[in-house]
Amino acid sequence: MRQLLRLGAAIGAFSCLSMASAAALEYPLTLTAQAKYANGPTTISSAITIRVDRLMDPAARTRALDRLKYNGYQGFMTVLRPLPVVGQVSSPNARVDLRYAWETKADDRTRLILVADKPLFFLPADASKSKAGYELTVVDLMLDSKNAGSGTMAGAARVKPSPELGVILDDFGAAPVQLTVEPAARGKTD
């Protein structure tokens, strides 16, 4: 029995070390992005600040993803809302707290997926749709070693499960906002 406990402790320590070494970004991390949305004659541009203090706890992520997979969007929301704040996304007019932050390696880049439990904005093209049920802000970024890159953001969204990424944006009808992330110093916060 004692050998089994030692083996379990060794496996747990190895898992923690391998997860720590897989982290490509250093936290806390502050990114500045230029956001652009175009729909016909309407173009909206704004600066977005993304601050990630840390990634979420792996056990909490597993619990949230299991709820999404087996209980759908509302199950995910039930788990997401009480999770600790791990950062913020802010525009000049509003700010939302991040409760989901996870990164994965994609070739020589890092994919960072962020979810806030409240909408940051509704776009003009979204006005004809009901706002009920679109309660999340979702940011999906691809960053290089200098923390520069691009991605998308939906200010009022739903998510669905993705085997590779955990969560992905569910269809809201409007095209997501395009983000261009400027290089930032590692580990810096405002």
Protein Blocks (a to p, Z undefined) as FASTA:
>chain_A
ZZmmmmmmmmmmmmmmmmmmmpmbdcdddddddddddehjbccddddddddfbdcdfklm
mmmmmmmmmnojmlmmmmmmmpccfbdcddfkbccddfbdcdddehjbccdddddfbdfb
dcfklmmpcfehpacccddddddfkopacddddfbdcddddfknopacddehiacddddd
ddddehiaZZ
